[in-house]
């Protein structure tokens, strides 16, 4: 069976950081840098948490770090301040972040042939702005950011476009992406640059980058 036949009929929903743009590490470092002046043990705990918790809204991460790692109460003002500092830190860097290997080629090849969507935990107005500035908007039928969370965002997207879950594939690099797919009954393919450190269950089909996406879709 050719890749074209195997893929036809699917709607594909892509995460953004670490799936389309090689920006997941960049964003994790920007988060961690905000806590560089904390004691070393707490800083290391922040870094470890960020490695485990990709695909979540930044507000959720900051609330967890402040309350459960640093043990301090953070009001909405503090959370907004951290979010603003994070946004300022990553905004320009995202314009220069390289695409994941094979991403632009895949999108160019399948644009107009399959329904392609973007679903990210990045605030929607920021997501749409960076996607537009990177000239990526044309590839996607819809660009969806937060809020809501990814589980709800994917559910709403399926309903708006009337896609059957069994004919929809979520493509992500975090366990949160996998959870969104499982919660909605869609198929899933994981992107993991280091298969030995995959965050996904052993039965999940994975590829190191989007050069292998067509082959991975053919295995579903």
Buried (B, 14 or more C-beta within 10 A) or exposed (E): EEEEEBBEEBBBBBBBBBBBBBBBEBBBBBBBEBBEEBEEEBBEBBBEBBBEBBBBBBBBBBBBBBEEBBEEEBEEEBBEBBBEEBBEBBBEEBEEBEBBBBBBEBBEBBEEEBBBBBBBBBBBEBBBBBBEEBEBEEBBBEBBBBEEBBBBBBBBBBEEEEBEBEEBBBBBBBBBBBBBBBBBEBBBBBBBBEEEEBBBEEEBBBBBBBBBBBEBBBEE
